Amino acid sequence: MPREILLNAFSMNTVGHVSPGLWTHPRDRSTEYHRLATWTGLAETLERGLFDGLFLADVLGVYDVHRGGPDGALRHAVQLPINDPLLLVSAMAHVTRHLGFGVTANLSWDTPYQLARRFSTLDHLTEGRIGWNIVTGYLASAARAMGAEMAAHDERYDLAEDFMALAYRFWEGSWEEGAAIRDRASGVFADPARVHTIRHAGPHFHAKGIHLCEPSPQRTPLLYQAGTSRAGRAFAGRHAECVFVSGPSVPVIAPRVAALREAAVAAGRAGDDLKVFSALTVIVAETAGEARALEAEYRRHASGEGALVLMSGWTGLDFGAFEPDQEVRHIESDAMRTALENVTARGDPTRRWTVREVAEFVAIGGVAPVLVGSAAEVADAIEDWVDRTGVDGLNLSSVVFPETFERIAALLVPELQRRGRVKRAHRPGTLREKLFGRARVADTHPAACYRVRPG
Ligand SMILES: Cc1cc2nc3c(=O)[nH]c(=O)nc-3n(C[C@H](O)[C@H](O)[C@H](O)COP(=O)(O)O)c2cc1C
């Protein structure tokens, strides 16, 4: 039996996600990102198209590394303006029954008490379809806007470790199952003996309190993480249930996937306790010729400068300071370490990239392969990619929004279904049940040790 491929749509509550400049295409509707109907319409398309989830990226801060300021980001709408993604979820949940939501939220400027409540609320309202993409942020511009300094790379992961321990206590350790007895006859809503005050004294957080929400279907939301440096992999190995990776080729991605599974095993979990999703862009049409024409049409709207604004923000390195034909070389930065590895010999020793090549490549779909062709051609390439990288699923971004997703739903998904690679119907249950067949985090997951036992 061929292995099933999980499908997420990859988007962001903004104009230009990972295809800068494409907002100028006459059919692109991402400029309507600030209208609810844009998102409810997308959710309906994805549910109909048998997508497992919508993965929403988010960044706090502006991309101002390129030429030392935010002008490029503003001019090309490079993930700016950007609205809060969590606030989209209730409306999209209302028009769907199965679609999962993996939503990015930055913990560096939040407290576990408040964040735990927001995700519990959404877990209730979505009936267990919420996931949290745990990020700590990589933009110094956000730190400055908060009146603070950005913590160094590995320190951010230390903070995240303590944050998670406290969040797990709230989700798993405060309310016993069934503590909300809702007994109209006795007039008792919740049994005080079964709701526990949690106590936490960690290096970053001290707390004593009761979780504000009664237990939600999943309790701890399905946990996503994206970060593949050494510290990032160790964090994923301990905490993530799903990991998002992005890179241009099999030689870059396959070792990352293997290293992530090893990190899970090192943390006392199983390699397949992690579902790894990789970024991919698909331009699919009825025929190969139409698909290539579509790609050419899209490329006329792509912004190379916008791509360098993105890359500068991701890597912390000002790509505007280099000549177009200069080769990109690795330096260690405090931003996303693997973002630079993607286009240097660190990621793939056989491949060299100039600044111009990076601009062209990143302008459509960021640092991910672009597959162009008929449904059969793209499905061949996807099967090959999945089998050679070892990923479990794909985060598919749009080039023209939401046209790309509509084409995938109409043309590609039926082809992958024919090959037995995509399910033919949604599975019942919560997001975790659909993906892992279990209601709660695995017993080997660190959240499990905070579970409150009856009595
Ligand atoms: C594929 C990918 C997607 C990411 N998406 C986001 C995001 O939406 N928001 C965010 O703040 N950080 C995002 N990050 C950044 C990571 O959460 C992390 O802060 C960063 O990669 C630095 O960690 P690393 O050096 O371990 O990769 C992403 C990273 C990767 C590799």
PDBQT file of the ligand as one rigid body, heavy atoms in Angstrom, charges set to zero:
ROOT
HETATM    1  C1  LIG A 501       9.569  26.272   7.432  1.00  0.00    +0.000 C 
HETATM    2  C2  LIG A 501       9.574  27.262   8.549  1.00  0.00    +0.000 A 
HETATM    3  C3  LIG A 501       8.432  28.010   8.811  1.00  0.00    +0.000 A 
HETATM    4  C4  LIG A 501       8.401  28.941   9.837  1.00  0.00    +0.000 A 
HETATM    5  N1  LIG A 501       7.280  29.687  10.056  1.00  0.00    +0.000 NA
HETATM    6  C5  LIG A 501       7.308  30.650  11.006  1.00  0.00    +0.000 A 
HETATM    7  C6  LIG A 501       6.205  31.501  11.232  1.00  0.00    +0.000 A 
HETATM    8  O1  LIG A 501       5.152  31.401  10.596  1.00  0.00    +0.000 OA
HETATM    9  N2  LIG A 501       6.317  32.463  12.166  1.00  0.00    +0.000 N 
HETATM   10  C7  LIG A 501       7.451  32.627  12.916  1.00  0.00    +0.000 A 
HETATM   11  O2  LIG A 501       7.485  33.529  13.743  1.00  0.00    +0.000 OA
HETATM   12  N3  LIG A 501       8.493  31.813  12.736  1.00  0.00    +0.000 NA
HETATM   13  C8  LIG A 501       8.455  30.849  11.814  1.00  0.00    +0.000 A 
HETATM   14  N4  LIG A 501       9.545  30.063  11.644  1.00  0.00    +0.000 N 
HETATM   15  C9  LIG A 501      10.717  30.295  12.493  1.00  0.00    +0.000 C 
HETATM   16  C10 LIG A 501      10.944  29.236  13.533  1.00  0.00    +0.000 C 
HETATM   17  O3  LIG A 501       9.855  29.124  14.408  1.00  0.00    +0.000 OA
HETATM   18  C11 LIG A 501      12.216  29.555  14.317  1.00  0.00    +0.000 C 
HETATM   19  O4  LIG A 501      12.037  30.715  15.116  1.00  0.00    +0.000 OA
HETATM   20  C12 LIG A 501      13.358  29.850  13.422  1.00  0.00    +0.000 C 
HETATM   21  O5  LIG A 501      13.387  28.941  12.343  1.00  0.00    +0.000 OA
HETATM   22  C13 LIG A 501      14.669  29.780  14.158  1.00  0.00    +0.000 C 
HETATM   23  O6  LIG A 501      14.894  28.498  14.584  1.00  0.00    +0.000 OA
HETATM   24  P1  LIG A 501      15.878  27.517  13.834  1.00  0.00    +0.000 P 
HETATM   25  O7  LIG A 501      17.176  28.273  13.705  1.00  0.00    +0.000 OA
HETATM   26  O8  LIG A 501      15.911  26.352  14.793  1.00  0.00    +0.000 OA
HETATM   27  O9  LIG A 501      15.286  27.147  12.510  1.00  0.00    +0.000 OA
HETATM   28  C14 LIG A 501       9.560  29.116  10.626  1.00  0.00    +0.000 A 
HETATM   29  C15 LIG A 501      10.696  28.356  10.365  1.00  0.00    +0.000 A 
HETATM   30  C16 LIG A 501      10.730  27.436   9.352  1.00  0.00    +0.000 A 
HETATM   31  C17 LIG A 501      11.988  26.634   9.123  1.00  0.00    +0.000 C 
ENDROOT
TORSDOF 0
